[in-house]
Amino acid sequence: QVHLVESGGGVVQAGGSLRLSCAISGSTFLVYTMGWFRQAPGKEREYVAAMHWGVGNTYYAGSVKGRFTISRDNAENTVYLQMNSLKFEDTAIYYCAAASTFTIAQKSYEYWGQGTQVTVSS
């Protein structure tokens, strides 16, 4: 089993920055891809970013590319989402997730965190 806990959410002014963290514990050998997803009120959850856990290649949704960066610490027990140039439209609950395959399809992710709220004011 893989356990994920997000932190770092909060309220930030448009144009500002925020860094989310996701602590990973449990059976980490099961993780092939780490992803970040978000869900705004009344909307479907959407893909934000992903990282191939083995080689570190990163992937981004077009709406955040150039503004957000997914990364991990050297111990590989924490994944981050650095969010710069935040827009009001980025307001959502952000979730980290783990998949046992290489994928960006959210339905393929088996393990999910509880989510952390990000609110961008304008």
C-alpha positions as CSV (number, residue, x, y, z in Angstrom):
1,Q,0.0,0.0,0.0
2,V,1.1,3.6,-0.7
3,H,0.1,6.4,1.5
4,L,0.2,10.0,0.3
5,V,-0.3,13.2,2.3
6,E,-0.4,16.7,0.6
7,S,0.5,19.9,2.3
8,G,1.3,23.5,1.4
9,G,-2.0,24.8,0.1
10,G,-3.3,28.2,1.0
11,V,-4.4,31.6,-0.3
12,V,-2.1,33.5,-2.6
13,Q,-2.5,36.6,-4.7
14,A,-2.7,36.3,-8.5
15,G,0.8,36.4,-10.0
16,G,2.3,34.9,-6.8
17,S,3.8,31.5,-6.1
18,L,3.1,28.5,-3.9
19,R,4.8,25.1,-3.4
20,L,2.8,22.0,-2.7
21,S,4.4,18.9,-1.1
22,C,3.3,15.3,-1.1
23,A,4.9,12.9,1.4
24,I,5.1,9.3,0.2
25,S,5.2,6.3,2.6
26,G,4.4,2.6,2.5
27,S,5.3,0.3,-0.4
28,T,7.1,2.9,-2.5
29,F,8.5,0.2,-4.8
30,L,5.0,0.1,-6.3
31,V,5.3,3.7,-7.7
32,Y,6.1,4.1,-11.3
33,T,4.5,7.5,-11.9
34,M,3.7,10.4,-9.5
35,G,1.0,12.9,-10.6
36,W,-0.7,16.0,-9.5
37,F,-4.4,16.6,-10.3
38,R,-6.8,19.3,-9.3
39,Q,-10.6,19.8,-9.1
40,A,-12.4,23.1,-9.0
41,P,-16.0,23.4,-7.6
42,G,-18.5,22.1,-10.1
43,K,-15.9,20.8,-12.5
44,E,-14.2,17.5,-13.2
45,R,-10.9,16.6,-11.8
46,E,-8.1,17.3,-14.3
47,Y,-4.5,16.3,-14.8
48,V,-1.9,18.9,-14.0
49,A,1.6,17.3,-14.0
50,A,3.3,13.9,-13.8
51,M,6.8,12.5,-13.2
52,H,8.2,9.1,-14.3
53,W,9.5,8.0,-10.9
54,G,12.3,5.8,-12.2
55,V,14.1,8.3,-14.6
56,G,12.6,11.6,-13.5
57,N,11.1,12.7,-16.8
58,T,8.3,15.3,-16.3
59,Y,5.1,16.0,-18.1
60,Y,2.6,18.9,-17.9
61,A,-0.9,19.9,-18.9
62,G,-0.9,22.7,-21.4
63,S,-2.6,25.1,-19.0
64,V,0.3,25.0,-16.6
65,K,3.3,24.3,-18.7
66,G,5.9,27.0,-18.2
67,R,4.4,28.0,-14.9
68,F,4.3,24.8,-12.8
69,T,7.2,22.4,-12.0
70,I,7.0,18.9,-10.6
71,S,10.1,17.7,-8.7
72,R,11.2,15.4,-6.0
73,D,13.7,15.4,-3.2
74,N,16.9,13.4,-3.2
75,A,15.5,10.8,-0.8
76,E,12.6,10.3,-3.2
77,N,10.1,10.4,-0.3
78,T,8.5,13.7,-1.3
79,V,7.2,15.1,-4.5
80,Y,6.6,18.8,-5.0
81,L,4.6,21.0,-7.3
82,Q,6.1,24.5,-7.6
83,M,3.4,26.9,-8.9
84,N,4.5,30.3,-10.2
85,S,2.5,33.0,-12.0
86,L,-0.6,31.8,-10.4
87,K,-4.0,32.7,-12.0
88,F,-7.4,32.9,-10.5
89,E,-8.3,29.9,-12.7
90,D,-5.8,27.8,-10.8
91,T,-8.0,27.8,-7.7
92,A,-8.9,24.2,-6.9
93,I,-8.3,21.3,-4.5
94,Y,-4.9,19.8,-5.5
95,Y,-4.3,16.0,-5.2
96,C,-1.2,14.0,-5.5
97,A,-1.5,10.4,-6.8
98,A,0.7,7.4,-7.5
99,A,0.4,4.9,-10.3
100,S,2.0,1.4,-10.7
101,T,2.3,2.0,-14.4
102,F,3.7,4.9,-16.6
103,T,0.6,7.0,-17.2
104,I,-1.0,10.4,-17.0
105,A,-4.6,9.0,-17.1
106,Q,-6.1,9.7,-13.7
107,K,-8.2,6.6,-13.7
108,S,-5.0,4.6,-13.8
109,Y,-3.7,6.0,-10.5
110,E,-4.4,3.6,-7.7
111,Y,-3.3,5.8,-4.7
112,W,-4.5,9.3,-3.8
113,G,-3.9,11.8,-1.1
114,Q,-6.6,13.7,0.7
115,G,-6.1,17.0,-1.2
116,T,-5.0,20.5,-0.3
117,Q,-6.9,23.7,-1.1
118,V,-5.3,26.3,-3.3
119,T,-7.1,29.6,-3.6
120,V,-5.8,32.4,-5.9
121,S,-7.3,35.8,-5.2
122,S,-7.6,38.5,-7.9
